[in-house]
Amino acid sequence: MARCDPGTSVRRHSASSVREKPLPVVLGEDAHAGEGTEQAVKGSRMGLRGRGQVGGATGPKATSFSFEHDGWQFVGLDSTDGTKAKVAVRDDTLKWLDEAVTKLDKKKPLLLFTHIPLGPLVIYRATNADEVLERFKNYNLQAVFNGHFHASTERKVGQVILTTNRCCSFSRKNHDGSKQKGYFLCHAKEGKTTREFVEYK
């Protein structure tokens, strides 16, 4: 889970309020959620609606969306395919992304978050992760936050940092065997991001 704070206050939720729920990105009073494989039920989607500058997807990919906040652009990409663990980002999602990136500003800083990892050599990495990342090569992509692999990983593609984090759920174990549970608290300033792991106790 990532919480990004571009100079605004971030409300902290209790550990019980984030267990088994979609990944929230909290910006002041606004929260934007992306779905994971844990939320897929019998192949159906939760019906979350995207919103923002580019507008949300419709139909089965209603959980892909983009928005802008304080000069930062965010893309939440639904990288899942039901409850499958090892997947390619679906064609309908890539089609949505092809349209969405044309409406983004190439110079403004950009954060991408997905459920399925995109970082090289990360377990459960999307089989077409390079295709997804290629779409952002001419943009000011600063960081990519991923889930699904419940472990702390950090990879670099060019100048972009791609991470996964330990799981927030107390009912699921971390894949790396670590006992810590928590989230990233991110700070965005002057076009760059920093992050720190905040552990639930």
N, C-alpha and C positions, 0 to 999 in steps of 0.2 A: 504494500500500500504506500502511496506517496501523498503527502500533503504539501502543497506548494504555497509559499507565502511571499508574494512579490510586494513586500512592504505593508501588507494589511494584516490585521489580526486573524489568527487561526483559532477556531474553537476546537477544543480537544474533546473527543468522545471517550466514553469508558470502553474498556476492552470488550465488555459484553455486547456493546452496541455495534461492533464491527465484525463480530464472528460470523463467518459464512455469508457475508453480504458483499455486494459488488464493490469494486475498488473505487473509493471516492477521491477526488481531487478537490480539496477545500480551498476556496479563495475568498477570504473574508466571510461573507454570509452566503455565498453561492457554493453549491456542491454539484459536481458532475460525476456520474458513475459509469463505469464500464463493467461488462459482464465477464465472468469466468466460467470454466467448465463445471464448477461446483454449482452454478446457478441454473444450468441447463436442465430442463425436466422433460424427459422423453422426446428430446430433439426439438422442443419448442423454445421460444425465447421469452424472456420475462416481459417484453413489451415496453422496455424503457425507450423513451423518445429522445432522440438527439435534438440539440438546439444550438444556435450560435450564428456566427457570421456566415458560414457556408451553408448551414442548414443541415438537418438530420437526414439520414437515410430512411427509406421506407421499407415495408415488408419485413423479411427475416433479418435484415441487417439494420434494424432501427437503432442499434446501439453504437453505430459509428457516428461520430460527430466532431465538429470543430467549433472553437470559439476564441475570442480574443479578450484579454484582461490586462489592463495597465501596460499596453504596448507589447505584450507577449502573446504569441499564438499557440494554441493547444490543439492537438489532434488526438482524439480517443478512437482507436481503431479496434473494431471487433474482429479479433484474430481467431476466434474459436470456430469449431464445427461440431456442435452438440457436445457430447461428453468425451469425445476422442482425445487421447493424450498427445499423440503425435500427429500433427496436421500441417497442411499448407493453408495459408490465408486464402480464403475462398475467392472465386472469380468475381462474384457480385460485390464483395468488399473491395477488391482491387479496382473494379469499375467505378465504384463510389469514390475511391481515393484518387483515381485519375482525374475526376472532375473536381474534387475538393482542392487538390494542390494548385490548380490553375487560379483559384480565388484567394490563395495565400500571398502575402507579401514576401518576396524573396530576401529582403534585407532585415525584416523584424525577427527577433529571436523566436525560436520554435521549440516546443517540447512535444514529444510523441509518447503516448502510453498505450500499451496493449496487454492482453492477458498472456498470450503465447510468447515466449522469449524470441528475440531477434538477434541477440549477441552471438558472435562466433564461438563455437565449441561449448555452448551451453546445452545441457541436457534438455530435451523436449523443444529445441529450437524449431521454429517453423521451417518446413522444408524449402519454402520459397522466400526466406527472410531477405536474401540479397536482392530479390526483385522488389520487395517492399522498400528497402533502404535506398535503392537506386532512384526511386521517385522523389527522394528528398535531397539528392546530391547537389542541386543548385540552390538550395535554401539554407537559411541560417539555423540549421538543426543543432541544438545545444546538448540535448540529452534524450535518452529513450529509457522509459521505466517499464519493466515487464513483470509479470507474475508467473504463475503456473509451476515453475521450478522453485520450490520453497527452500531457498538457500541464498546466501549472500554471494553474488557474482558481480564482477565488473569487467567489462570488455571495452575495447576502444576500436572504432572504425574511423580512420582519419582523426579528426579532433573531437568526434562525438563519443560520449561515454554512454554505454548501454549497461543497465543493471537489472538484476533480479534481487529480491529481498526475502528475508525469512517470513514465514507465514504469520498472520495475525491470529489465526484460529487456534484456540486451545484444544479443539477436538481433532486436529490434524497435526501430524508430526512434520518437522522440517526434513527435507530430503537429504540434507548434509549431516544429519544427526545432532545438530546444535539444539540446545534447549531454549534459547532466547526467542521471544515473540515480540513483535513490534512493527514499526513503520518508519519510513523516511520522513523527516521534516526538511523541506527544501526551502531555500531562499534564492530569490531571483533578483539580481541587482546589476545594473549597467551591462545588460546583455549576457550575463553569465549566471550559472546556477551552482550552488553548493548544497550538499545534503548531509544530514546526520541521522544516524539510527537512533530511534527513541524506543527503548525497551519497555514493554508492559511488565509489571511486577505483580 
